[in-house]
């Protein structure tokens, strides 16, 4: 099994740019957090879709074209996606695995995908639209709710129960499944085993614990080794988002619309933890991606709590092979929470235009059902999807020497199945922009409830609640 681990090191090194897939999917310049939300979403500050003549869009692209592509898989389809080394390569592998369809793959930046959709979907014309488009999970409900009838239901083609449950609420609407869930942003807590042992701790001591317990350990590790636990960008709340999801919470109520800030007990706890990470001197401040990656590659911090997509970056420091392990993400303290969460991810959507049946069959035969296809994705680019049957393939149980022979892909797959479902709704990035300012006020000494009350008022006003 170890020889497979050695092979995987080379494989993941080639897949180093997976990092930047999530810089597009869910990363700003520092990689700790989120997209800044500047994708020019057509939904305005009130969450109201400026989608032109919605009824015409739904009808013109639905019933009128219902007889298209009656020849099944024969035809040509166009797909929009970003990242040549991850999503685009996955499409190429899928195209090779599915005979009878010519797949025209168009690579563009995620912001350009969003901009083009926002320009073209309201027009009522299908000219220039793709048959399939990759959409980030945090943005999916914006498009589904703003442009009814413009995306093709995929329930007849896939079994949503085959995918990690947490992906379904964000990719479905009104009982219909509109996407084939793709990559997982399942988070892990990457830790330096050697540093923990130097301070008298073991991997077991940081496994399945909460953030309060972890902070206590981090203080002792700092005192024993002088090393801070993790990097922190004070303007980036991705770690807060991950904490919230361990408790099944979000910035909005279950409707995905109503801001849930002032009375959100989990958010208050997460704010306090974030502040403690800074004030207890157990974090290293960074402001960009290079500082984030450089800190753990250089051995300046002993942990990285983030999405599994950081694996290749961790492994790029080959001299640290055998020094790392990955354990479940710390859960929210004082609440009904689990040691599983997510950061990032995207899914495949079929646009409801001519060619939709062919597009749906292509997705169903590859990303939607094909275990061998997912094995090839793992072997070629180190990519993990959220198609759960694939995790039973022996390749997902291979030992990774860099992580001391740990079966990290099997572990990630298990944790992905445990991620609490939340409704990301329409306003994740708009609310997080408000909360980022609120966090600075809190770090500056303002009372937590005062800060959250003010953020609630601003969110209610800005989002029309």
SULVEN-V281269 format. One line per field, one symbol per residue. phi: phi as a letter, one per 30 degrees, with the letter a starting at -180 (. if undefined). psi: psi as a letter, one per 30 degrees, with the letter a starting at -180 (. if undefined). A space follows every 10 residues. Layout:
phi=???
psi=???
//
This chain:
phi=.ddddddddd ddddcedeed dddddaacdc idbcddicdh ddddddicdd cidddddddd ccddcdcdhd diddkbbcbc abidcbdddd dddddddbdj bdccccdade ededdddddc dddiccdidd dbbdbdddce deddddbdic bcdcedcbce ddceeddded cbahicccbc ecdccecbcd bddddedecj cbeddcchcc dddddedddd ddddcicdda dbcecccedd ddeeddcicb dbdddicdeb bdcceddddd dddeddeddd icbcdbbadd ddddddddid bcabcadddd eddedddddc ejccbbbedd cddibdbbca abbjjabccc ddbejddddd dddddbdcac deddddeddd biccccdded dddeddcddc eeciiddddd dedddddcdd dbcdicbedd dddddddddd ddddjddddd ddddddddde ddcic
psi=eeeeeeeeee efefgefeef effeehkaff ffblkgghgh kfkafggkki gbieeeeeee gcefgfgkhf gbfkaklkkk lljffdeeee eeeeeffjlf kjjjkjklle eeeeeeefee efffkgkfkl ekkkkkeffe feeeffikff kkkgeffljf fflkeffeef glkhgkjglj kclkgklljk kjeeeeeegg lleefgkhll eeeeeeeeee eeeefgklel lkjfgjgeee eeeeffggla flaffgejki degjeeeeee eeeeeeeefg hgljklflee eeeeefefgf lgljjalfff eeeeffiffg kffllkllkk lklglillhk aljalllkkk kilkfeeeee eeeefdfffj eeeeeeeeee ggkkagjeff ffkfffgkkj eehggkieee eeeeeeffkk kljfafgeee eeeefeeeee eeffflkeee eeeeeeeeee eegg.
//
